[in-house]
Amino acid sequence: RGAKILVDDSHGCGVLGRNPNSEQPLGYGGGGVIEYFGLDYAENNIIYAGQLSKAFNSPGGFVSCARETDENFGVLNLAKNSNTLVFTGPICTAGLSSAKTTFDLNAAEGDLQRKRLLA
């Protein structure tokens, strides 16, 4: 119960999703490997990290976890005080716009595109 699981899903985020089946083997929504395997963030103390440069072709990355995991381990405080964030600036507006556009595309037609990957 006390162990943490750190999942670096840089390649799965945007590609794998929830409820995979024979019609949609990569799953739906593109939420990543955690959704693909139906895991619960809080129950499994999962710290989920990834980047947007793979499936979303945009700069940036993220770290997320359940509130309970953060309260127990201080994950997000650790992430926001890491050297790579302390000595860098925010994502430029063009990169942010690119990420938002690809998120919108994923929401609108991502399932169709994921289905085509294996066709």
C-alpha positions in Angstrom: 0.0 0.0 0.0 2.9 2.4 0.7 4.7 1.9 -2.6 4.5 4.4 -5.5 4.4 3.4 -9.1 5.9 6.0 -11.5 4.6 5.5 -15.1 6.5 7.4 -17.8 3.9 7.2 -20.6 5.5 9.5 -23.2 4.7 7.0 -26.0 1.3 5.8 -24.8 -0.3 9.2 -24.0 -2.5 10.1 -27.0 -2.3 6.6 -28.5 -3.6 4.1 -26.0 -7.0 4.6 -24.3 -9.8 3.1 -22.2 -11.8 0.0 -23.0 -9.7 -1.6 -25.8 -11.6 -4.2 -27.8 -11.4 -6.1 -31.1 -12.9 -3.1 -33.0 -10.7 -0.5 -31.3 -7.5 -2.4 -30.1 -5.8 0.8 -28.9 -8.8 1.9 -26.8 -10.8 5.1 -26.8 -9.9 8.6 -25.9 -6.1 8.4 -26.0 -5.7 8.8 -22.2 -2.7 6.5 -22.0 -1.6 3.3 -20.6 -3.3 3.8 -17.2 -6.7 4.0 -18.9 -5.8 1.2 -21.3 -5.2 -1.3 -18.4 -8.1 0.2 -16.3 -5.9 1.1 -13.4 -7.0 3.4 -10.6 -4.6 6.3 -9.8 -5.4 6.5 -6.0 -5.7 2.8 -5.4 -2.3 2.0 -7.0 -0.4 5.2 -5.8 0.3 6.0 -9.5 2.4 9.0 -10.5 1.8 9.5 -14.2 4.3 11.5 -16.3 4.6 12.0 -20.0 5.4 14.5 -22.7 3.4 16.0 -25.5 6.2 15.7 -28.2 5.2 12.2 -29.3 1.5 11.8 -30.1 0.7 15.5 -29.9 3.9 16.8 -31.7 4.0 19.8 -29.2 6.5 20.9 -26.6 5.9 20.3 -22.9 5.3 17.5 -20.5 3.3 16.8 -17.3 3.2 15.0 -14.0 -0.1 14.0 -12.4 -1.4 11.8 -9.6 -4.4 11.3 -7.4 -4.9 13.9 -4.7 -4.3 11.2 -2.0 -1.0 10.2 -3.6 0.2 13.8 -3.7 -0.9 14.4 0.0 1.0 11.3 1.1 4.2 11.8 -1.0 4.4 15.5 -2.0 4.7 14.5 -5.7 3.6 17.7 -7.3 5.7 19.9 -5.0 8.7 17.8 -5.9 7.9 18.1 -9.6 7.4 21.9 -9.6 10.7 22.4 -7.7 12.8 20.1 -9.9 15.9 21.6 -11.5 14.5 21.3 -15.0 11.6 23.6 -14.0 13.5 26.0 -11.8 16.0 26.8 -14.6 13.6 27.1 -17.5 10.7 29.2 -18.7 7.1 28.4 -19.6 6.0 26.9 -22.9 5.9 29.6 -25.7 2.4 30.6 -26.9 2.9 28.9 -30.3 3.7 25.6 -28.5 0.7 26.0 -26.2 -1.5 26.7 -29.2 -0.1 23.7 -31.0 -0.8 21.5 -27.9 -4.4 22.8 -27.6 -5.1 22.2 -31.3 -3.8 18.6 -31.1 -5.9 18.0 -27.9 -9.0 19.3 -29.8 -8.2 17.1 -32.8 -7.7 14.1 -30.5 -11.1 14.8 -28.9 -12.8 15.2 -32.3 -11.3 12.5 -34.3 -8.6 10.7 -32.3 -10.5 7.4 -32.0 -10.8 7.2 -35.8 -7.1 8.0 -36.2 -6.2 5.3 -33.6 -8.3 2.8 -35.5 -6.5 3.6 -38.7 -3.1 3.0 -37.1 -3.8 -0.8 -37.1 -5.9 -1.0 -40.3 
